[in-house]
Amino acid sequence: MSFPTDNVCILTGNANPQLAKDIAERIGIPLCEAFVGHFNNGEIQVMIEESIRGKDIFIIQSTSFPVNDNLMELLILTDACKRASAHSITAVVPYYAYARQDRKTRGREPISAKLVANLMTTAGVSRVVTVDLHAGQIQGFFDIPVDHLAAAPVLASYFREQEIEDLVVVSPDLGGVTRARIMADFLHAPIAIIEKRRPCPGCAEVMNLIGEVEGKTALLIDDIVDTAGSLCEGAKALHERGAKHVLAACSHAILSDPAVERINASVIDQLVITDSIPVPPEKQSDKLVTLSLAQSLADVIVRIQSHRSVSLLFNHH
């Protein structure tokens, strides 16, 4: 990519160093030399090993498991950069933790997504880049610019290459209809919706299907796959209603136990995810296909740095 790189510095914590390395490679610069580890007592230790005075810093750090360690690494890296006289600090957080705690659903609950936004801003972050927030309105929790990217173009490009016939895009719940609609527009496919009631946290009960899936290949779309309960129940319902194949695509693969066992035992033929969260070896499965966000994030960094529109990247179908 041809743009002046002398002032750009890419840092990473321990959340997703491979993604950071891939982004730096695509931009054509080395990762900034830094040590992010622990003191003997468990506190996080950060040492930036080269001068970053006056530079534009991009910290690549998803706040995935271990969530609080990765979040603290991001905050402490930000503080180190601010105190080293960096010109600007952009937090590139492909997966934004606590996003599901974006409002009070009962009395005396926190709004942790807002607290995380406050912590990042107070630490010294001057811009946030994130991918598929669980709730888009979390952008409004920040008083700094937020570039909210979609994984849909990357996921849609993969499914277009597969040339799937009779495809129908399915939302696993009423809240994900907009997400499914965007993917359906990319793939020029119809949509269906699973209406469900959730009797307890982490368990899903399928109730009703709006739309037609019989004899078609159903593609379930969600932003997060955590324990995979909703996804597998949804896939089962689609199969029972005559779908000939069931595929799934999720932006963020948390894969808390027993997600992998559920996916392997389910009727899902393939689960397509991104590398916003690295999948450890023990959670790998033949059904998982991982697509990289490195090129998209590298393009965004280049556009931010050269003061060009970021939204243009995501407006084409």
C-alpha positions as CSV (number, residue, x, y, z in Angstrom):
1,M,0.0,0.0,0.0
2,S,1.5,3.3,-1.1
3,F,1.1,5.9,1.7
4,P,3.6,7.5,4.1
5,T,4.3,4.9,6.8
6,D,7.0,6.7,8.8
7,N,4.5,8.0,11.3
8,V,2.5,4.9,11.8
9,C,3.2,2.5,14.6
10,I,1.3,-0.8,15.2
11,L,1.4,-2.3,18.7
12,T,-0.2,-5.5,20.0
13,G,-1.0,-7.0,23.3
14,N,-1.4,-10.8,23.8
15,A,-5.0,-11.0,22.6
16,N,-4.3,-11.6,18.9
17,P,-0.7,-11.1,18.0
18,Q,-1.1,-13.0,14.7
19,L,-3.8,-10.7,13.5
20,A,-1.6,-7.7,14.4
21,K,1.3,-9.2,12.5
22,D,-0.9,-9.9,9.4
23,I,-2.2,-6.3,9.5
24,A,1.3,-4.9,9.7
25,E,2.5,-7.1,6.8
26,R,-0.4,-5.9,4.6
27,I,0.4,-2.3,5.3
28,G,4.1,-3.0,4.8
29,I,5.6,-2.0,8.1
30,P,7.1,-4.1,11.0
31,L,5.3,-4.3,14.4
32,C,6.5,-1.8,16.9
33,E,8.9,-3.4,19.4
34,A,7.2,-3.8,22.8
35,F,7.0,-6.2,25.7
36,V,3.6,-7.0,27.2
37,G,3.9,-9.5,30.0
38,H,3.3,-9.9,33.8
39,F,5.3,-9.1,36.9
40,N,5.7,-11.9,39.4
41,N,2.6,-10.8,41.3
42,G,0.4,-11.0,38.2
43,E,0.3,-7.3,37.4
44,I,0.6,-6.4,33.7
45,Q,4.0,-5.1,32.6
46,V,4.4,-3.0,29.5
47,M,7.6,-1.7,27.9
48,I,7.7,0.0,24.6
49,E,11.2,-0.5,23.3
50,E,11.4,2.2,20.6
51,S,10.6,5.9,20.4
52,I,7.0,6.7,19.5
53,R,7.1,10.4,20.2
54,G,4.8,12.2,17.8
55,K,3.6,9.0,16.1
56,D,0.1,7.7,15.3
57,I,-0.3,4.5,17.3
58,F,-2.7,1.7,16.4
59,I,-3.1,-0.8,19.2
60,I,-4.5,-4.1,17.9
61,Q,-6.2,-5.8,20.8
62,S,-9.5,-7.8,20.9
63,T,-11.0,-7.9,24.4
64,S,-11.6,-11.7,24.2
65,F,-10.8,-14.4,26.8
66,P,-9.1,-13.7,29.2
67,V,-11.3,-10.6,28.9
68,N,-10.1,-8.6,31.9
69,D,-6.4,-9.3,31.2
70,N,-6.7,-8.2,27.6
71,L,-8.7,-5.1,28.5
72,M,-6.1,-4.1,31.1
73,E,-3.3,-4.7,28.6
74,L,-5.1,-2.3,26.2
75,L,-5.6,0.3,28.9
76,I,-2.0,0.1,30.1
77,L,-0.5,0.1,26.6
78,T,-2.6,3.2,25.9
79,D,-1.3,4.9,29.0
80,A,2.3,4.0,28.1
81,C,1.8,5.5,24.6
82,K,0.2,8.7,26.0
83,R,3.0,9.2,28.4
84,A,5.5,8.6,25.6
85,S,4.1,11.6,23.7
86,A,2.3,9.7,21.0
87,H,0.4,12.0,18.6
88,S,-2.7,9.9,18.5
89,I,-3.8,6.5,19.8
90,T,-6.3,4.3,17.9
91,A,-7.6,1.2,19.7
92,V,-8.4,-1.4,17.1
93,V,-10.7,-3.7,19.0
94,P,-12.2,-6.2,16.6
95,Y,-14.2,-7.9,19.4
96,Y,-15.5,-5.5,22.0
97,A,-16.1,-7.2,25.3
98,Y,-19.1,-6.5,27.6
99,A,-21.1,-5.4,24.6
100,R,-24.0,-7.6,25.7
101,Q,-24.3,-5.5,28.8
102,D,-25.4,-2.4,27.0
103,R,-28.5,-1.6,29.1
104,K,-30.2,-2.5,32.4
105,T,-32.6,-5.4,31.9
106,R,-33.5,-5.5,35.7
107,G,-32.8,-3.4,38.7
108,R,-29.4,-2.9,40.2
109,E,-27.5,-4.1,37.1
110,P,-24.4,-2.3,35.6
111,I,-24.1,-1.0,32.0
112,S,-20.6,-2.5,31.6
113,A,-20.3,-1.6,27.9
114,K,-20.5,2.1,28.8
115,L,-18.0,1.6,31.6
116,V,-15.5,0.0,29.2
117,A,-16.0,3.0,26.8
118,N,-15.2,5.4,29.7
119,L,-12.1,3.4,30.7
120,M,-10.7,3.5,27.2
121,T,-11.4,7.2,26.7
122,T,-9.9,8.1,30.2
123,A,-6.8,6.0,29.4
124,G,-6.2,8.2,26.4
125,V,-7.6,6.4,23.3
126,S,-8.4,9.0,20.7
127,R,-10.3,6.8,18.2
128,V,-11.8,3.3,18.3
129,V,-12.0,0.8,15.4
130,T,-14.3,-2.2,16.0
131,V,-16.1,-4.9,14.1
132,D,-19.8,-5.9,14.4
133,L,-20.7,-4.5,17.8
134,H,-23.4,-6.6,19.5
135,A,-25.4,-3.4,19.7
136,G,-24.6,-0.6,17.2
137,Q,-25.7,2.1,19.6
138,I,-22.6,1.4,21.8
139,Q,-20.9,3.8,19.4
140,G,-22.8,6.5,21.2
141,F,-21.2,5.5,24.5
142,F,-18.0,7.1,23.2
143,D,-17.3,10.9,22.8
144,I,-14.5,10.1,20.4
145,P,-14.7,8.9,16.8
146,V,-15.7,5.2,16.4
147,D,-15.3,3.4,13.1
148,H,-17.7,0.5,13.2
149,L,-16.8,-2.0,10.6
150,A,-18.9,-5.0,9.3
151,A,-17.6,-8.5,8.7
152,A,-20.4,-9.0,6.2
153,P,-18.3,-8.2,3.1
154,V,-15.6,-10.7,4.1
155,L,-18.2,-13.4,4.9
156,A,-20.3,-12.7,1.9
157,S,-17.3,-12.9,-0.4
158,Y,-16.6,-16.4,0.8
159,F,-20.2,-17.6,0.3
160,R,-20.3,-16.0,-3.2
161,E,-17.3,-18.1,-4.2
162,Q,-19.1,-21.3,-3.1
163,E,-21.9,-20.5,-5.7
164,I,-24.6,-22.0,-3.4
165,E,-27.9,-22.7,-5.1
166,D,-31.3,-22.0,-3.4
167,L,-29.7,-20.0,-0.6
168,V,-31.8,-18.4,2.2
169,V,-30.2,-16.3,4.9
170,V,-31.7,-16.9,8.3
171,S,-31.6,-14.7,11.4
172,P,-31.6,-16.8,14.6
173,D,-33.8,-14.3,16.5
174,L,-35.8,-11.1,15.9
175,G,-32.9,-8.9,17.1
176,G,-30.6,-10.1,14.3
177,V,-32.9,-9.3,11.3
178,T,-31.0,-6.2,10.2
179,R,-27.7,-8.2,10.2
180,A,-29.4,-11.0,8.1
181,R,-30.9,-8.4,5.7
182,I,-27.5,-6.9,5.1
183,M,-26.0,-10.4,4.3
184,A,-29.0,-11.3,2.2
185,D,-28.4,-8.1,0.1
186,F,-24.8,-9.0,-0.4
187,L,-25.8,-12.5,-1.5
188,H,-29.0,-11.5,-3.4
189,A,-30.9,-14.1,-1.3
190,P,-34.2,-14.1,0.5
191,I,-34.3,-14.1,4.3
192,A,-36.1,-16.2,7.0
193,I,-36.4,-15.5,10.8
194,I,-36.4,-17.8,13.8
195,E,-38.6,-16.5,16.5
196,K,-37.6,-17.8,19.9
197,R,-38.1,-17.4,23.6
198,R,-35.1,-17.7,25.9
199,P,-36.3,-19.2,29.3
200,C,-32.9,-18.8,31.0
201,P,-29.5,-17.2,30.3
202,G,-27.5,-19.3,27.9
203,C,-30.4,-21.6,26.8
204,A,-32.6,-21.0,23.8
205,E,-36.0,-22.4,22.9
206,V,-37.0,-22.4,19.3
207,M,-40.6,-21.3,18.8
208,N,-41.5,-20.4,15.2
209,L,-40.1,-19.9,11.7
210,I,-41.0,-16.9,9.6
211,G,-40.1,-17.6,5.9
212,E,-39.5,-20.6,3.7
213,V,-36.5,-22.9,4.0
214,E,-37.8,-26.3,2.7
215,G,-35.5,-27.8,0.1
216,K,-33.0,-24.8,0.4
217,T,-29.6,-24.3,1.8
218,A,-30.0,-22.2,5.0
219,L,-27.3,-19.8,6.1
220,L,-27.6,-18.8,9.8
221,I,-26.1,-15.4,10.5
222,D,-25.1,-14.1,14.0
223,D,-22.6,-11.7,15.4
224,I,-21.4,-13.9,18.3
225,V,-21.2,-17.6,18.8
226,D,-20.6,-18.2,22.5
227,T,-21.9,-21.5,23.8
228,A,-23.5,-22.2,20.4
229,G,-26.8,-23.1,22.0
230,S,-28.9,-20.7,20.0
231,L,-27.0,-21.6,16.8
232,C,-27.4,-25.4,17.1
233,E,-31.1,-25.2,18.2
234,G,-31.7,-22.9,15.3
235,A,-30.0,-25.3,12.9
236,K,-32.0,-28.2,14.2
237,A,-35.3,-26.3,13.7
238,L,-34.2,-25.4,10.1
239,H,-33.3,-29.1,9.4
240,E,-36.7,-30.2,10.8
241,R,-38.5,-27.8,8.6
242,G,-36.9,-29.3,5.5
243,A,-33.6,-27.3,4.9
244,K,-31.4,-29.6,2.8
245,H,-28.1,-28.0,4.2
246,V,-27.5,-25.7,7.1
247,L,-24.5,-23.4,7.1
248,A,-23.6,-20.8,9.8
249,A,-21.6,-17.6,9.8
250,C,-20.5,-15.5,12.9
251,S,-18.2,-12.5,13.2
252,H,-16.9,-13.4,16.7
253,A,-16.2,-17.0,17.8
254,I,-16.0,-17.0,21.6
255,L,-16.7,-20.7,21.7
256,S,-17.1,-21.1,25.4
257,D,-17.5,-24.8,26.5
258,P,-19.4,-26.8,25.3
259,A,-19.6,-24.9,22.0
260,V,-17.3,-27.1,19.9
261,E,-19.0,-30.4,21.1
262,R,-22.4,-28.9,20.3
263,I,-21.2,-27.7,16.8
264,N,-19.6,-31.1,16.0
265,A,-22.8,-32.9,17.1
266,S,-25.2,-30.5,15.3
267,V,-26.6,-30.6,11.8
268,I,-24.5,-27.5,10.8
269,D,-22.3,-28.5,7.9
270,Q,-19.9,-25.6,8.2
271,L,-19.4,-22.6,10.6
272,V,-17.6,-19.7,9.0
273,I,-16.0,-17.3,11.5
274,T,-13.4,-14.5,11.4
275,D,-10.1,-14.2,13.2
276,S,-11.3,-11.3,15.4
277,I,-10.8,-13.8,18.3
278,P,-8.0,-16.5,17.8
279,V,-9.3,-20.0,18.1
280,P,-7.0,-22.1,20.3
281,P,-5.9,-25.6,19.0
282,E,-8.2,-27.4,21.5
283,K,-11.2,-25.6,20.0
284,Q,-10.4,-26.4,16.4
285,S,-13.0,-28.4,14.4
286,D,-13.3,-29.7,10.9
287,K,-16.6,-27.7,10.6
288,L,-14.8,-24.4,11.3
289,V,-13.6,-22.1,8.5
290,T,-11.7,-19.0,9.6
291,L,-11.6,-15.9,7.4
292,S,-9.1,-13.1,8.1
293,L,-10.1,-9.5,8.8
294,A,-6.4,-8.4,8.3
295,Q,-6.9,-6.9,4.9
296,S,-10.1,-5.0,5.9
297,L,-8.5,-3.6,9.0
298,A,-5.2,-2.7,7.2
299,D,-7.3,-0.8,4.6
300,V,-9.1,1.0,7.4
301,I,-5.8,2.0,9.1
302,V,-4.5,3.3,5.7
303,R,-7.7,5.3,5.1
304,I,-7.7,6.8,8.7
305,Q,-4.0,7.7,8.3
306,S,-4.5,9.3,4.9
307,H,-7.7,11.1,5.9
308,R,-10.0,9.2,3.5
309,S,-13.5,7.9,4.0
310,V,-13.7,4.6,5.9
311,S,-17.4,4.0,5.2
312,L,-16.8,3.8,1.4
313,L,-15.1,0.5,2.1
314,F,-18.3,-1.1,3.3
315,N,-20.9,0.6,1.1
316,H,-20.7,-1.7,-1.9
317,H,-22.8,-4.8,-2.3
